[in-house]
Amino acid sequence: MRTAAFLYPWDVVGDPAAPARLADLGIRQVTLAAAYHSTRALTPRHPRHRVVTAAHAAVLYPPGAHWQGRTLRPYAAGDWAPGDAHAEAARALRDAGLDVHTWVVLAHNSRLGADHPRTSVVNAYGDRYPWAPCIAQPATRAYLVDLAAEAAVRPGAHGTELESCGWYGLAHLHAHDKIAGIPLGEAGQYLMSLCFCASCARGFAEQGLDPQELTEAVRRSLDPLWRGGARDDGWETVEKLLGADRAAATRAWRERTARTLQEAVVAAVRAAAPTGFQVLLHADPVPYHCGANAGVDPAHILSVADGVVVPCTGGPGLLTPFAERAGDGTVLAANLTVVRGMGGDPAGLAADAARAADHGATQLRLYHAGLASDDDLAHVREALSHVE
């Protein structure tokens, strides 16, 4: 089973031993970040540093000249990825015999929301989510499509894996986060992730909804949660709270918006890429879900992309809806966390890989080789000696 590990350029640049150490794990591919959100990352083996702070979302290569004059454009990285850090790391990894695919984060960018507040998702209370660009806005969609084409097709890359290619909502690993006091459940997360910017208001109106009435209905639906009332769960609760017809209309608008963005992004990447370039999306098989793993319709997304990367650390069940729709050659990559400090189980990797294969996985993705301890990586090496 082909296995790839996620990596940041700063895990490799300045550490001559990193490529060989990665190849020694038994992986065949590195999925190397080319456009990434802000983060603070540990680098436990790097000879020059232990903590890297990426202050804002950025491309990890010099952005092209074609962005000049555009209001929405990617931000260059600071000292955490100077110059063309992606190209430097990619060359070193290829020299060690590893295939390099790009890792591109799209609709998740707090700097964009801070600099251009009107691009952000706006909830029913008027609160903006600066980390979540609204994918319904024409200028934002154009930015995301062009960013995908540039960041995905870096020199020497054989494919790309697109994260956050859909709606982002309330859920977000924000600094000093303080929103967990009231568990919202799936229904609350959906309602708090609905966007009411001008573009979405027009979209809801196209579905026969009055945007102001919808705003008020969402607020009424959320009131019991703020009082600590009964939780949900699932889409049936959204229908119960909003009414089935109103709930279906909100989904119709949002799912059409996400599908058309995904189609445009994949088409732009393919147009910029060489023949045989592989395009995968980080995906969740529940279409109304938001986040890094975009909610998708499995049949639709597998007709657009070459496959999906599916979160499986909590179990392989999310693979099944994709496996039921997969054809010959479809990539179903099970994403498994192998960092114990982040909830992973590297010692159980072989068993997790076997369960994922039983649910249709054709490949593995390991999150994250640069963040893992030496002991975690020793477990990975042992497991892959059996898996491969």
Secondary structure, 3 states (H helix, E strand, C coil): CEEEEEECHHHCCCCCCHHHHHHCCCCCEEEEEEEECCEEEECCCCCCCCEEEECCCEECCCCCHHHCCCCCCCCECCCCCCCCHHHHHHHHHHHCCCEEEEEEECCCCHHHHHHCHHHEEECCCCCEEEEEECCCCHHHHHHHHHHHHHHHCCCCCCEEEEECCCCCCCCCCCCCCCCCCCCCHHHHHHHHHCCCCHHHHHHHHHCCCCHHHHHHHHHHHHHHHHCCCCCCCCHHHHHHHHCHHHHHHHHHHHHHHHHHHHHHHHHHHHHHCCCCCEEEEEEECCCCCCCCCEECCHHHHHHHCCEEEEECCCCCCCHHHHHCCCCCCCEEEEEEECCHHHCCCHHHHHHHHHHHHHCCCCEEEEECCCCCCHHHHHHHHHHHHHHC
